[in-house]
Amino acid sequence: MNGLPPEVDLSPLQGREVIQLCFGLHDFEIRFDKDARIMVEGDSIFRRSGTRPKRIRKYWRFASELSVVLGYTVSTVSRRDDGGLLLQFSNRIELQLLNDSENYESFHLYLNGRSYVA
């Protein structure tokens, strides 16, 4: 897919609190306060501060690791060069949502009443 448009305004996601995570066999969803959410269907890279990054494909296997972002806020958010998304949380966890599939959607971002597909 094409990824997030270069001009997308991600600033409304900054400071949002993670209030819920939902896991499926092939996807997972991050729900934030104030009606923002991300449905992740593609690969991502998860990294705790001071550790090596882990590429994630089967989210249900990493549910306990990913749950460490619950209750924390997005401290920094930016668009990756590939059209993906880089999220850094207030507990120093980093999650990169990759846009690495030409044929399938990698993630959906729902923010301020708008929907973005990458």
N, C-alpha and C positions, 0 to 999 in steps of 0.2 A: 504494500500500500504506500501511499505518498507520505504519510506521517503528518505530524502537526504542522500547520502553516507557520512560516517564519514570523509572521506578524501577530501570532496569538498572544493575548495578554494573560499571562499565568499569575500575575500578582494577586488576584483575589483568592488563590489557593494558599498563599503564604499566611501562616498563622492559624490555619484551620486545624481543628483537633480531630484525630482519628477516633471515631466512636464505635465502629463495627467493622469486622472482617468476615467475609463469607467465602467459604471454600467449596469448590466442586472438583470433579475429576480432572477437568482440563482448563479450569479458569479460577480466578478469585476476584473478589470485589473489595475495594477499600471505600468505606463510607465515612464522610467527614461531617462535621456540624455544618449548619447553614446550607443544607441541601446540595452538597457537592459529592461526587463519587467518581470512581474509576473502576471500570470492568477490564480486567487484564486477561487476555486470551493467548498472548504470545510469551516469549521468553523474557526473563528479567535477570538482573544481577543484584544480589543482596550482599551488603557488606556491613559488618559491625566495625566500629572504630578499632584499629590496630590488628585486624584480621584480614586474611585473603578473601577476595570476592568469590561468591558462589553463584554459578549460573543455575537458574531455576526453570524447570519445565513442568514438573508435576507438583503443583502448589500444595496439594493435600499432604504431601510428604514433608513439607516445610512449614506446616501450619503453626507448630509451636515456636519455631524461630521467628516467623513473620509476626506473630502475635505481640512481640515486644514493642511494636509501634502503637498499640492500643493506649489511648489516653494521652499520647504525645502530639505535638503540633508540628506542622511543616515549617521548618525554619528557613529553608531555601528551596526554590523550585526553578527549573530552567528547561528549555528545549534543547535536546541533544542535537548534534549535527546531522544525525540520521533521521531526524523527525520524531525521535522518541522523547522520553521525559525523564528528568533526573530529579528525584525527591530526596531531600535531606531533612531528617526529623530532629526535634529538640533533644533527643537522647543519643544523638550522633550516629544513628543508623542511616545508611544510604540505600536507596532503591532506585535502580535504573530500569525503566521500562523500554525495552528495545523495539525498534521498528525494523525488523530483519526478515520479513516475509513479503515477497512480491505478490503472492496470491491470496493471502489471508489477512484479516484484520488482527493487529497486535493488541490494541486496547481502545477503549472508548472513554473519553473524558466528558463528564457532565458538570458544567460549571456556570453559575449565574444564568440558568435557563437556556444555555447553549449546549450543543453536543458536538464534539470533535472526534473524528475517527482516524486512527493511525494504523 
